[in-house]
Amino acid sequence: VPPVDTMDDPPDHPWAAGLRGKDLALIKSAGFDDERCGKLIQFRETASFEDMMQRLGVPGELAERYFRAFDENGNGEISDREFLIGCAAMDPATPHGAVALFKRLQSIFAMFDYDRARNLDFGKLVDLFRHLKKLPGSSLEKQEEAELAMLALEGEMNRSLTITQFVQLVVKGTIAHTDQLFRLSIDPDLLEGTTADEDELFVAVGYGPPEHQLLCQHFFAHCVSTEGSDFLALDGFERCMERMAHGDGCGLSFSELYRGFDRVGESKMELQEFLVGLALMERPASGCTPAGGSQLLKQRAHTVFRIFSAGFGVMGPDELANLLGVLRRKEMGTCFRPDSGVVQAQVEGLLRGGYDLGLEEFEERVCNGEIFGISGLVQWSSGCSPARTGGRSRCGIPPEVRWHRTMKIAIDRAPLLDSLKDGAKHRLRLERTESVTAVVAGEARLTEMEPSVCMRRPTDQDSVHMRVLLGLLKPHEWRPPSDRAFQFGINDIEELCLAAELTFKQEPHTVRLEAPVRIFGDIHGQYGDLMSYFGRLGTPTDWMPTGDIHIQQYLFLGDYVDRGRHSLEVAMVLLALKVKFPLRVFLIRGNHEDRDINSRDGFLFECFERLGEDAERAFNAFNQAFSWMPIAASVEDSIFCVHGGPGALQTLEQLNTLPRGTTNLESKEAVGELLNDLLWSDPTEHLSLIHI
């Protein structure tokens, strides 16, 4: 090897650790400077080799050949040194001679030595010449691959070539055009990686190398390749999304998503825009941090803004009215027609006397919860991309299967559900955790509201329920107040309880829900546990990144107060959620939603401790709202949900005769034996305890 100048002070560069003199000479011949070498090593630390091949558009079978070419030691792993000199050897600027020749031929040899036998037999040489004949300017077109292989093997006793014999045949010219093999250019833009915000976003949704690799496969299968760039046109994006979705979707069409993903607005969606856009459609991972969740929500707001601003950079009254109409139809059902007067009032409230909204103002309205439904438009309706590896959910639900105050009545034994013997509408799947049961159906459907109910829905502008939710509903950030103070006064408490009471009075004794629905057992003042569930499994909101209220309903089975130290927070937040989402969140009554019980089991004491002279007023307001809660719930008319047990219940119609607005639930004489059983009968495995 002739002497070649090396780089300045290579030991001072972190990327140069472990490199030998000939390695540095090879890197120098490729024209790699310090910055490019550093970026290559940094890229290697953040992405797998398969991920890099996908980003470069290398098909799977050819990517395996490149892996063997890089894996100099043949141990199935590529070190930093092997990665760096491999990139230098395959770069189109690297000369096919001098210091690079042996490394390049060694890499080409490894590409066709698919069984790592360290020889090229007749079959491997046929494969080699098949590739050589396809190269531009090749002079081998008229000869068969077998003839060329025989020519290369002529005079060889073992009918195979070692690496030394292969190099000799190349130098003699017997095997020609190898200078065009093992050539791949790494776009410098690819080495720039992602921004800090994008990295935070990928972490928030749990995207790693497997997800990137799978999505890159979809991208390169449908992209348009031009000199120096690969991008998705609209038709390619639609084909790609249709293949990935398999019937799933979100609140927007694929053409609208294309406009939202295309941040530059040139109708040429690049790989990074594609990856970021799909990450926005994912549900946050279980380990999502508050910072990552905030980034996810902001990026979703930016995407929706680009779609509805139609490229003008601002959203005027017409664009806002269009967006609000789409959001309400998404929430209420496709047949719903928003009242123009209500929409106009909302638009004026959002503009606050101005003529339009810029991106920052729009983002602020979304993060404050003033614009409801953004996540429902952008997120997959199933909550998780069908492109995820193995189709697994990121909910992090463990395999424990313990029922908690939820009874599934078998159709063949339950007289309450005779109507289902002809076949249920959906096949249900139960994903159970301790105290939480998620009921998932094959199709997620929203319950449509009647227009009269929609008009009665309270406005969110400066409403007490929104102030409660924004102040207390913090799944990742809530901490118990050190001084036991409660941040809301008696006027807020009474106003919220009255709004909840009016909502409960409009509901029947048995509320009917459609899957998917998440079911919670006793909370008993354990507000920290409730926030942990919301942070881990999903939150019944839309303005939070973990919000999933648009894809499933929530059912709580009673016993919200007593025993725990934060019954006020539990009661306030659950009542506020009921007022905010009257047909998405359902609360049924437990035996502790009674003034006679919670006056001695802790709730009344907490009111006196934390509210002082207003304790009695607050206590009465809460219990007045509790007394009007529904008694039971049914999911898809096949799962019966009640706080206690069915007791002597024979038909669901019997529930309609039960009293509401009552107290003294312990007394069978006061409320009747059936209501007493429904609220007090705890499950038991001992027959001797039945009818106690």
C-alpha positions as CSV (number, residue, x, y, z in Angstrom):
1,V,0.0,0.0,0.0
2,P,1.5,3.3,-1.0
3,P,2.0,5.9,1.7
4,V,-1.1,8.2,2.1
5,D,-1.5,11.3,4.3
6,T,-3.8,10.7,7.2
7,M,-6.1,13.1,8.9
8,D,-4.9,15.6,11.4
9,D,-4.4,14.2,14.9
10,P,-6.8,11.2,14.5
11,P,-6.4,10.0,18.1
12,D,-8.0,13.3,19.3
13,H,-11.3,12.4,17.6
14,P,-13.8,10.1,19.3
15,W,-14.7,8.4,16.1
16,A,-11.1,7.4,15.5
17,A,-10.8,5.2,18.5
18,G,-9.8,1.6,17.5
19,L,-9.0,2.6,13.9
20,R,-5.7,1.4,12.3
21,G,-3.5,3.2,9.9
22,K,-4.9,1.5,6.8
23,D,-8.5,2.3,8.0
24,L,-7.6,6.0,8.3
25,A,-6.1,5.9,4.8
26,L,-9.3,4.4,3.4
27,I,-11.4,7.0,5.1
28,K,-9.1,9.7,3.7
29,S,-9.5,8.3,0.2
30,A,-13.3,8.5,0.5
31,G,-13.0,12.2,1.3
32,F,-14.6,11.9,4.7
33,D,-13.8,14.8,7.0
34,D,-14.0,14.9,10.8
35,E,-17.6,16.2,10.8
36,R,-18.9,13.5,8.4
37,C,-17.2,10.7,10.4
38,G,-18.7,12.1,13.6
39,K,-22.1,12.2,12.1
40,L,-21.8,8.6,10.9
41,I,-21.0,7.3,14.3
42,Q,-23.7,9.4,15.9
43,F,-26.2,8.0,13.3
44,R,-25.1,4.5,14.1
45,E,-25.8,5.1,17.8
46,T,-29.4,6.1,17.2
47,A,-30.4,3.7,14.4
48,S,-29.9,0.1,13.6
49,F,-28.2,-1.1,10.4
50,E,-31.5,-2.3,9.0
51,D,-33.0,1.1,9.7
52,M,-30.2,2.8,7.8
53,M,-30.7,0.4,4.8
54,Q,-34.4,1.2,4.8
55,R,-33.8,4.9,4.9
56,L,-31.5,4.5,1.9
57,G,-34.1,2.5,0.0
58,V,-32.2,-0.7,0.0
59,P,-34.5,-3.8,-0.4
60,G,-34.4,-6.5,2.2
61,E,-32.5,-9.2,0.3
62,L,-29.8,-6.7,-0.8
63,A,-29.6,-5.2,2.7
64,E,-28.6,-8.7,3.9
65,R,-25.7,-8.6,1.4
66,Y,-24.6,-5.2,2.6
67,F,-24.7,-6.5,6.2
68,R,-22.3,-9.3,5.3
69,A,-20.1,-6.8,3.6
70,F,-19.9,-4.6,6.7
71,D,-19.5,-7.6,9.1
72,E,-15.8,-8.0,8.6
73,N,-15.4,-10.4,11.5
74,G,-18.4,-12.5,10.6
75,N,-19.8,-12.5,14.2
76,G,-23.2,-11.1,13.3
77,E,-22.5,-7.7,14.8
78,I,-21.2,-4.5,13.2
79,S,-18.8,-2.5,15.4
80,D,-18.3,1.3,15.0
81,R,-15.0,0.6,13.2
82,E,-16.7,-1.8,10.7
83,F,-19.5,0.6,10.1
84,L,-17.3,3.6,9.5
85,I,-14.8,1.9,7.1
86,G,-17.7,0.0,5.4
87,C,-19.4,3.4,4.6
88,A,-16.1,4.7,3.3
89,A,-15.5,1.7,1.1
90,M,-19.0,1.7,-0.5
91,D,-19.1,5.5,-1.1
92,P,-19.2,6.3,-4.8
93,A,-16.3,8.8,-4.4
94,T,-14.0,6.1,-3.1
95,P,-11.5,5.0,-5.9
96,H,-11.6,1.3,-6.8
97,G,-7.9,0.9,-6.3
98,A,-4.9,1.7,-4.1
99,V,-5.8,1.6,-0.4
100,A,-9.5,0.9,-0.9
101,L,-9.2,-2.0,-3.4
102,F,-8.7,-4.9,-1.1
103,K,-11.4,-3.7,1.4
104,R,-13.9,-3.2,-1.5
105,L,-13.2,-6.6,-3.0
106,Q,-13.4,-8.2,0.4
107,S,-16.8,-6.6,0.9
108,I,-18.0,-7.7,-2.6
109,F,-16.7,-11.3,-1.8
110,A,-18.7,-11.3,1.4
111,M,-21.9,-10.1,-0.4
112,F,-22.0,-13.2,-2.5
113,D,-20.6,-15.6,0.1
114,Y,-24.1,-16.0,1.5
115,D,-23.3,-19.1,3.7
116,R,-20.0,-17.5,5.0
117,A,-18.0,-20.5,3.7
118,R,-15.2,-18.1,2.7
119,N,-15.3,-19.3,-0.9
120,L,-17.2,-18.6,-4.0
121,D,-18.4,-21.8,-5.6
122,F,-20.0,-22.2,-9.0
123,G,-23.5,-21.2,-7.8
124,K,-22.2,-18.1,-6.1
125,L,-20.2,-17.0,-9.1
126,V,-23.2,-17.4,-11.3
127,D,-25.1,-15.1,-9.0
128,L,-22.1,-12.6,-9.1
129,F,-22.0,-12.5,-12.9
130,R,-25.8,-12.1,-13.0
131,H,-25.4,-8.9,-11.0
132,L,-22.4,-7.8,-13.1
133,K,-24.4,-8.2,-16.4
134,K,-27.1,-5.8,-15.1
135,L,-24.6,-3.0,-14.5
136,P,-24.6,0.0,-16.9
137,G,-21.9,-0.3,-19.5
138,S,-21.3,-4.0,-18.9
139,S,-19.6,-5.9,-21.8
140,L,-20.9,-9.3,-20.5
141,E,-24.4,-9.2,-22.0
142,K,-23.7,-11.8,-24.7
143,Q,-22.3,-14.4,-22.5
144,E,-24.2,-16.7,-20.1
145,E,-23.5,-16.4,-16.4
146,A,-22.5,-20.1,-16.3
147,E,-19.9,-19.6,-19.0
148,L,-18.4,-16.7,-17.2
149,A,-18.3,-18.7,-13.9
150,M,-16.6,-21.6,-15.7
151,L,-14.1,-19.2,-17.1
152,A,-13.3,-17.8,-13.7
153,L,-12.9,-21.3,-12.3
154,E,-10.8,-22.6,-15.1
155,G,-7.7,-24.3,-13.7
156,E,-9.0,-24.2,-10.1
157,M,-8.8,-27.7,-8.6
158,N,-11.4,-27.0,-5.8
159,R,-13.9,-25.5,-8.3
160,S,-14.3,-22.5,-5.9
161,L,-12.5,-19.3,-5.3
162,T,-10.9,-18.1,-2.1
163,I,-10.6,-14.3,-1.4
164,T,-7.0,-14.3,-2.6
165,Q,-7.9,-16.0,-5.9
166,F,-10.9,-13.7,-6.3
167,V,-8.6,-10.6,-5.9
168,Q,-6.1,-12.0,-8.4
169,L,-8.9,-12.6,-11.1
170,V,-10.1,-9.1,-10.6
171,V,-6.6,-7.6,-10.9
172,K,-6.0,-9.7,-14.1
173,G,-9.4,-8.5,-15.5
174,T,-10.9,-11.9,-15.7
175,I,-13.7,-10.6,-13.5
176,A,-14.5,-7.1,-14.7
177,H,-16.9,-4.2,-13.7
178,T,-16.6,-4.9,-9.9
179,D,-15.9,-1.1,-9.5
180,Q,-19.7,-0.6,-9.8
181,L,-20.7,-3.1,-7.2
182,F,-21.0,-2.3,-3.5
183,R,-21.7,1.4,-4.2
184,L,-24.2,3.3,-2.0
185,S,-24.2,7.0,-1.2
186,I,-25.4,8.2,2.2
187,D,-27.3,11.4,1.8
188,P,-25.8,14.0,4.2
189,D,-29.4,15.1,5.1
190,L,-30.0,11.6,6.4
191,L,-27.1,12.1,8.9
192,E,-28.6,15.3,10.3
193,G,-31.1,13.0,12.2
194,T,-34.1,14.4,13.9
195,T,-34.7,17.6,15.9
196,A,-35.0,17.6,19.6
197,D,-38.8,18.0,19.4
198,E,-39.0,15.1,17.0
199,D,-36.9,12.9,19.2
200,E,-39.2,13.7,22.1
201,L,-42.2,12.9,20.0
202,F,-40.8,9.5,19.0
203,V,-40.1,8.7,22.6
204,A,-43.6,9.8,23.7
205,V,-45.3,7.3,21.3
206,G,-42.7,4.5,21.8
207,Y,-41.2,4.6,18.4
208,G,-37.9,2.8,18.2
209,P,-35.8,1.0,15.4
210,P,-38.5,-1.7,14.8
211,E,-41.2,0.8,14.2
212,H,-39.0,3.0,12.0
213,Q,-37.9,0.0,10.0
214,L,-41.5,-1.1,9.4
215,L,-42.6,2.3,8.4
216,C,-39.6,2.9,6.1
217,Q,-40.5,-0.3,4.3
218,H,-44.0,1.2,3.6
219,F,-42.5,4.5,2.5
220,F,-39.9,3.1,0.1
221,A,-42.5,0.7,-1.4
222,H,-44.6,3.6,-2.6
223,C,-42.2,6.6,-2.9
224,V,-41.1,8.3,-6.1
225,S,-37.3,8.2,-6.5
226,T,-35.6,11.0,-8.4
227,E,-32.0,12.0,-8.5
228,G,-30.9,12.8,-5.0
229,S,-34.3,12.5,-3.3
230,D,-37.2,10.1,-2.5
231,F,-40.7,11.4,-1.7
232,L,-44.3,10.4,-1.5
233,A,-46.8,12.0,-3.9
234,L,-50.4,12.1,-2.9
235,D,-51.4,8.9,-4.8
236,G,-48.5,7.0,-3.3
237,F,-49.4,8.2,0.2
238,E,-53.0,7.1,-0.2
239,R,-51.9,3.6,-1.4
240,C,-49.5,3.4,1.5
241,M,-52.1,4.4,4.1
242,E,-54.7,2.1,2.6
243,R,-52.3,-0.8,2.9
244,M,-51.3,0.1,6.4
245,A,-54.8,0.9,7.7
246,H,-56.7,-2.3,6.9
247,G,-60.0,-0.6,7.5
248,D,-58.8,1.5,10.4
249,G,-58.6,5.3,10.0
250,C,-59.1,8.6,11.9
251,G,-61.3,11.6,11.6
252,L,-59.6,12.9,8.4
253,S,-59.3,11.6,4.9
254,F,-55.9,10.5,3.6
255,S,-55.7,13.5,1.3
256,E,-56.3,15.8,4.3
257,L,-53.6,14.0,6.3
258,Y,-51.2,14.4,3.4
259,R,-51.7,18.1,3.5
260,G,-51.2,18.1,7.3
261,F,-48.0,15.9,7.2
262,D,-46.5,18.0,4.3
263,R,-44.9,20.6,6.5
264,V,-43.1,22.4,3.6
265,G,-46.2,22.4,1.4
266,E,-44.5,21.3,-1.8
267,S,-46.7,18.2,-2.3
268,K,-43.5,16.1,-1.9
269,M,-43.7,14.3,1.5
270,E,-40.2,13.2,2.6
271,L,-39.4,10.3,4.8
272,Q,-39.0,12.4,8.0
273,E,-42.4,14.1,7.4
274,F,-43.9,10.7,6.9
275,L,-42.5,9.3,10.2
276,V,-43.4,12.3,12.2
277,G,-46.9,12.4,10.8
278,L,-47.5,8.7,11.6
279,A,-46.1,9.2,15.1
280,L,-48.7,11.9,15.7
281,M,-51.5,9.3,14.9
282,E,-50.3,7.0,17.7
283,R,-51.5,6.8,21.2
284,P,-48.8,7.8,23.7
285,A,-46.7,5.1,25.2
286,S,-47.2,4.1,28.8
287,G,-43.9,5.8,29.8
288,C,-44.7,9.0,28.1
289,T,-43.4,12.0,30.1
290,P,-45.3,15.2,30.5
291,A,-42.9,17.0,28.2
292,G,-43.3,14.3,25.5
293,G,-47.1,14.4,25.9
294,S,-47.1,18.2,25.5
295,Q,-45.0,17.9,22.4
296,L,-47.3,15.4,20.9
297,L,-50.4,17.6,21.5
298,K,-48.7,20.6,20.0
299,Q,-47.6,18.7,16.9
300,R,-51.1,17.4,16.5
301,A,-52.4,21.0,16.7
302,H,-49.9,22.1,14.1
303,T,-51.1,19.3,11.8
304,V,-54.8,20.2,12.1
305,F,-53.9,23.9,11.7
306,R,-52.1,23.2,8.3
307,I,-55.1,21.2,7.1
308,F,-57.8,23.7,7.9
309,S,-55.9,26.9,7.3
310,A,-55.6,25.8,3.7
311,G,-52.0,27.0,3.4
312,F,-52.8,30.6,4.3
313,G,-51.0,30.6,7.7
314,V,-54.1,31.8,9.6
315,M,-57.5,30.5,10.4
316,G,-60.3,33.0,9.9
317,P,-64.0,32.7,11.0
318,D,-64.9,30.5,8.1
319,E,-62.0,28.1,8.6
320,L,-62.7,27.9,12.4
321,A,-66.4,27.3,11.7
322,N,-65.5,24.5,9.3
323,L,-63.2,22.9,11.9
324,L,-65.7,23.1,14.7
325,G,-68.4,21.6,12.5
326,V,-66.1,18.7,11.7
327,L,-65.2,18.2,15.4
328,R,-68.8,18.2,16.5
329,R,-69.8,15.7,13.8
330,K,-66.9,13.5,14.9
331,E,-68.1,13.6,18.5
332,M,-71.9,13.4,17.9
333,G,-72.2,11.3,14.8
334,T,-72.1,11.9,11.0
335,C,-75.8,12.7,10.9
336,F,-75.5,15.5,13.4
337,R,-75.9,19.0,12.1
338,P,-74.4,21.7,14.4
339,D,-76.5,24.7,15.2
340,S,-75.1,27.6,13.2
341,G,-75.8,30.0,16.1
342,V,-73.9,27.9,18.6
343,V,-70.9,27.5,16.2
344,Q,-70.8,31.2,15.5
345,A,-70.8,32.0,19.2
346,Q,-67.9,29.5,19.7
347,V,-66.0,31.1,16.8
348,E,-66.4,34.6,18.3
349,G,-65.2,33.2,21.7
350,L,-62.1,31.7,20.2
351,L,-61.2,34.8,18.2
352,R,-61.7,37.1,21.2
353,G,-62.4,40.1,19.1
354,G,-59.7,39.4,16.5
355,Y,-60.1,38.6,12.8
356,D,-58.2,35.3,12.7
357,L,-56.0,32.9,14.6
358,G,-52.3,32.3,14.0
359,L,-50.6,29.1,14.7
360,E,-49.4,30.0,18.2
361,E,-52.9,31.3,19.2
362,F,-54.5,28.1,17.8
363,E,-52.0,26.0,19.7
364,E,-52.8,27.8,22.9
365,R,-56.6,27.3,22.5
366,V,-56.0,23.6,21.9
367,C,-53.7,23.1,24.9
368,N,-56.2,25.0,27.1
369,G,-59.0,22.7,26.1
370,E,-61.0,25.4,24.4
371,I,-61.0,23.5,21.1
372,F,-62.3,20.0,21.8
373,G,-61.7,17.0,19.6
374,I,-58.3,17.6,18.0
375,S,-56.8,14.2,19.0
376,G,-59.9,12.4,17.6
377,L,-59.2,13.8,14.2
378,V,-55.6,12.9,14.0
379,Q,-55.3,9.6,16.0
380,W,-56.1,6.2,14.7
381,S,-59.6,5.2,15.6
382,S,-58.3,2.0,17.3
383,G,-55.8,4.2,19.3
384,C,-52.8,2.4,17.9
385,S,-51.4,2.2,14.4
386,P,-52.0,-1.1,12.5
387,A,-48.4,-0.7,11.3
388,R,-47.1,-1.3,14.8
389,T,-45.0,-4.4,15.2
390,G,-47.2,-7.4,15.6
391,G,-50.2,-5.2,15.9
392,R,-49.6,-5.0,19.6
393,S,-51.2,-2.2,21.7
394,R,-49.0,0.2,23.6
395,C,-51.4,0.3,26.5
396,G,-49.1,-1.8,28.6
397,I,-51.9,-3.8,30.1
398,P,-50.4,-6.7,32.1
399,P,-51.7,-10.3,31.9
400,E,-53.3,-10.3,35.3
401,V,-57.0,-11.3,35.1
402,R,-58.9,-10.4,38.2
403,W,-62.5,-9.3,38.0
404,H,-63.4,-6.3,40.2
405,R,-67.1,-5.6,40.7
406,T,-67.9,-6.5,37.1
407,M,-70.1,-9.5,36.2
408,K,-70.3,-11.1,32.8
409,I,-73.6,-13.0,32.7
410,A,-73.5,-16.0,30.4
411,I,-76.2,-15.7,27.7
412,D,-77.3,-19.3,28.1
413,R,-78.0,-18.8,31.8
414,A,-79.1,-15.2,32.1
415,P,-82.8,-14.6,31.7
416,L,-82.1,-10.9,31.6
417,L,-80.4,-11.3,28.2
418,D,-82.7,-13.6,26.3
419,S,-82.8,-11.3,23.4
420,L,-79.2,-12.0,22.7
421,K,-79.6,-15.7,22.1
422,D,-80.1,-15.0,18.4
423,G,-76.5,-13.6,18.2
424,A,-74.7,-10.7,19.7
425,K,-73.8,-7.6,17.6
426,H,-70.1,-7.9,18.3
427,R,-67.6,-10.3,19.7
428,L,-66.2,-8.7,22.8
429,R,-62.7,-9.0,24.2
430,L,-62.0,-8.3,27.8
431,E,-58.6,-6.9,28.8
432,R,-58.5,-7.0,32.6
433,T,-56.3,-5.4,35.2
434,E,-56.7,-5.1,38.9
435,S,-59.6,-2.7,39.5
436,V,-59.9,-1.9,35.7
437,T,-61.6,-3.8,33.0
438,A,-61.3,-2.6,29.4
439,V,-64.1,-4.0,27.1
440,V,-63.0,-3.8,23.5
441,A,-65.2,-4.5,20.5
442,G,-64.3,-5.2,16.9
443,E,-65.6,-1.8,15.9
444,A,-65.4,1.4,17.8
445,R,-68.6,3.4,17.6
446,L,-69.6,6.7,19.1
447,T,-73.0,7.1,20.8
448,E,-74.9,9.8,18.9
449,M,-76.6,12.5,20.9
450,E,-80.0,13.8,20.1
451,P,-80.0,17.5,19.1
452,S,-82.0,18.4,22.2
453,V,-79.4,16.9,24.4
454,C,-76.6,18.6,22.5
455,M,-78.3,22.0,23.0
456,R,-78.5,21.4,26.7
457,R,-74.8,20.7,26.9
458,P,-73.2,23.5,28.9
459,T,-70.7,25.8,27.3
460,D,-67.0,25.3,28.2
461,Q,-66.3,29.0,28.2
462,D,-65.2,29.9,31.8
463,S,-67.2,26.9,33.1
464,V,-66.6,25.4,36.5
465,H,-66.2,21.9,35.1
466,M,-63.4,23.0,32.8
467,R,-61.7,24.9,35.6
468,V,-61.9,21.8,37.7
469,L,-60.5,19.5,35.0
470,L,-57.7,21.9,34.0
471,G,-56.8,22.4,37.7
472,L,-57.0,18.8,39.0
473,L,-56.8,16.4,36.0
474,K,-53.0,15.9,35.8
475,P,-52.2,12.2,35.4
476,H,-48.4,12.7,35.4
477,E,-48.1,15.8,37.5
478,W,-50.6,15.7,40.4
479,R,-49.2,15.7,43.9
480,P,-51.1,15.8,47.2
481,P,-51.3,19.3,48.6
482,S,-48.9,19.4,51.6
483,D,-51.2,21.6,53.7
484,R,-54.4,19.6,52.8
485,A,-56.0,22.7,51.3
486,F,-58.6,22.3,48.6
487,Q,-58.3,24.7,45.7
488,F,-62.0,25.1,44.9
489,G,-64.5,27.0,47.0
490,I,-68.1,26.3,48.0
491,N,-69.6,28.2,45.1
492,D,-67.7,26.1,42.6
493,I,-68.7,22.9,44.4
494,E,-72.4,23.7,44.5
495,E,-72.4,24.8,40.9
496,L,-70.7,21.7,39.7
497,C,-72.9,19.4,41.8
498,L,-76.1,21.0,40.5
499,A,-74.9,20.6,36.9
500,A,-74.1,16.9,37.5
501,E,-77.5,16.4,39.2
502,L,-79.3,17.7,36.2
503,T,-77.3,15.5,34.0
504,F,-78.0,12.4,36.1
505,K,-81.8,13.1,36.2
506,Q,-81.8,12.9,32.4
507,E,-80.4,9.3,32.5
508,P,-82.4,6.1,32.9
509,H,-82.0,3.8,35.9
510,T,-79.8,1.5,33.6
511,V,-77.4,3.3,31.2
512,R,-76.6,1.4,28.1
513,L,-73.1,1.6,26.6
514,E,-71.4,0.4,23.5
515,A,-67.9,-1.1,23.3
516,P,-65.2,-0.1,23.6
517,V,-65.6,1.0,27.2
518,R,-63.1,1.1,30.1
519,I,-64.6,0.1,33.4
520,F,-63.3,1.2,36.9
521,G,-64.1,-0.3,40.2
522,D,-64.0,1.4,43.7
523,I,-61.9,4.5,43.9
524,H,-62.6,5.3,47.6
525,G,-60.8,8.7,47.6
526,Q,-57.5,7.3,46.2
527,Y,-57.0,10.1,43.8
528,G,-53.3,9.3,43.2
529,D,-54.3,5.8,42.1
530,L,-56.9,7.2,39.7
531,M,-54.3,9.5,38.1
532,S,-51.9,6.6,37.8
533,Y,-54.6,4.7,35.9
534,F,-55.3,7.7,33.6
535,G,-51.6,8.2,33.0
536,R,-50.9,4.6,32.2
537,L,-54.0,3.5,30.3
538,G,-55.5,6.6,28.9
539,T,-57.3,9.8,30.0
540,P,-61.0,10.6,29.4
541,T,-60.1,13.9,27.7
542,D,-59.3,15.2,24.3
543,W,-57.0,18.1,25.0
544,M,-54.4,15.9,26.6
545,P,-52.0,13.7,24.5
546,T,-53.1,10.6,26.5
547,G,-56.8,11.5,25.9
548,D,-58.8,8.7,24.3
549,I,-62.4,9.9,25.0
550,H,-63.0,9.9,21.3
551,I,-62.4,6.2,20.9
552,Q,-64.0,4.7,23.9
553,Q,-66.4,5.3,26.8
554,Y,-65.7,5.3,30.5
555,L,-67.8,3.6,33.2
556,F,-67.2,4.0,37.0
557,L,-69.0,1.5,39.3
558,G,-69.5,3.6,42.4
559,D,-67.8,4.1,45.8
560,Y,-66.0,7.3,44.9
561,V,-65.6,8.7,48.4
562,D,-64.6,7.6,52.0
563,R,-61.5,5.7,53.3
564,G,-59.0,7.5,51.1
565,R,-57.6,11.0,51.9
566,H,-58.7,12.8,48.7
567,S,-62.3,12.1,48.2
568,L,-63.0,15.7,47.3
569,E,-60.6,15.5,44.3
570,V,-62.1,12.2,43.1
571,A,-65.7,13.5,43.4
572,M,-65.0,16.8,41.7
573,V,-63.1,15.4,38.8
574,L,-65.6,12.6,38.1
575,L,-68.5,14.9,38.3
576,A,-66.7,17.4,36.0
577,L,-66.0,14.7,33.5
578,K,-69.7,13.7,33.6
579,V,-70.8,17.2,32.8
580,K,-68.1,17.7,30.2
581,F,-68.8,14.4,28.4
582,P,-72.4,13.4,29.3
583,L,-72.5,10.6,26.7
584,R,-68.9,9.4,27.0
585,V,-68.5,9.2,30.8
586,F,-70.9,7.3,33.0
587,L,-71.1,7.1,36.8
588,I,-73.4,4.6,38.6
589,R,-74.1,4.6,42.3
590,G,-72.4,2.6,45.0
591,N,-73.3,2.1,48.6
592,H,-71.0,4.9,49.7
593,E,-72.8,7.4,47.6
594,D,-75.2,7.9,50.5
595,R,-75.1,10.5,53.3
596,D,-75.7,8.0,56.0
597,I,-72.6,5.9,55.0
598,N,-70.2,8.7,54.0
599,S,-71.0,10.7,57.1
600,R,-69.3,8.1,59.2
601,D,-66.7,6.5,56.9
602,G,-64.5,9.6,56.2
603,F,-66.0,11.9,53.6
604,L,-67.8,14.2,56.0
605,F,-64.6,14.4,58.2
606,E,-62.6,15.3,55.1
607,C,-65.0,18.1,54.2
608,F,-64.7,19.6,57.7
609,E,-60.9,19.2,57.6
610,R,-60.4,20.8,54.3
611,L,-63.4,23.2,53.8
612,G,-64.0,24.5,57.3
613,E,-67.2,26.3,57.8
614,D,-68.4,25.4,54.3
615,A,-68.2,21.7,54.9
616,E,-71.8,21.0,55.6
617,R,-73.0,22.8,52.5
618,A,-70.5,21.0,50.3
619,F,-71.4,17.6,51.9
620,N,-75.1,18.1,51.2
621,A,-74.4,19.3,47.6
622,F,-72.4,16.2,46.8
623,N,-74.9,13.8,48.3
624,Q,-77.8,15.4,46.5
625,A,-76.0,14.8,43.2
626,F,-75.0,11.2,44.3
627,S,-78.6,10.3,45.0
628,W,-79.6,10.7,41.4
629,M,-76.9,8.5,39.9
630,P,-78.1,5.6,37.7
631,I,-78.2,2.2,39.5
632,A,-76.7,-0.1,36.8
633,A,-75.2,-0.3,33.4
634,S,-75.1,-2.8,30.5
635,V,-72.4,-3.0,27.8
636,E,-73.6,-4.1,24.4
637,D,-76.6,-5.7,26.2
638,S,-74.3,-8.6,27.1
639,I,-72.3,-7.4,30.2
640,F,-74.3,-6.4,33.3
641,C,-72.5,-3.9,35.5
642,V,-73.6,-3.0,39.1
643,H,-71.8,-2.0,42.2
644,G,-72.9,-4.9,44.4
645,G,-74.6,-7.9,42.9
646,P,-77.8,-8.9,41.0
647,G,-79.6,-10.3,44.0
648,A,-83.1,-11.3,43.1
649,L,-83.1,-9.3,39.9
650,Q,-84.9,-11.2,37.1
651,T,-85.3,-8.6,34.3
652,L,-83.7,-5.3,33.6
653,E,-87.2,-3.7,33.5
654,Q,-87.3,-4.2,37.3
655,L,-84.6,-1.6,37.7
656,N,-87.0,1.1,36.3
657,T,-89.2,0.7,39.4
658,L,-86.4,1.5,41.9
659,P,-86.4,4.8,43.8
660,R,-83.9,7.5,43.0
661,G,-82.9,10.6,45.0
662,T,-83.0,8.4,48.1
663,T,-80.7,8.0,51.1
664,N,-80.4,5.4,54.0
665,L,-79.3,2.7,51.5
666,E,-78.6,0.2,54.3
667,S,-82.2,-0.1,55.2
668,K,-84.2,-2.7,53.2
669,E,-87.4,-1.2,54.6
670,A,-86.5,2.2,53.3
671,V,-85.2,1.4,49.8
672,G,-86.4,-2.2,49.2
673,E,-84.6,-5.5,49.1
674,L,-83.6,-5.3,45.4
675,L,-81.9,-1.9,45.6
676,N,-80.2,-3.0,48.8
677,D,-78.8,-6.1,47.0
678,L,-77.7,-4.2,44.0
679,L,-75.6,-1.8,46.1
680,W,-74.5,-4.0,48.9
681,S,-74.0,-7.6,47.7
682,D,-70.3,-8.1,47.4
683,P,-69.0,-11.1,45.4
684,T,-68.1,-14.1,47.5
685,E,-66.6,-17.6,46.9
686,H,-68.2,-19.0,50.1
687,L,-71.8,-20.3,49.7
688,S,-72.4,-19.8,53.4
689,L,-72.2,-16.0,53.0
690,I,-75.0,-15.9,50.4
691,H,-78.1,-13.8,51.5
692,I,-76.2,-12.2,54.4
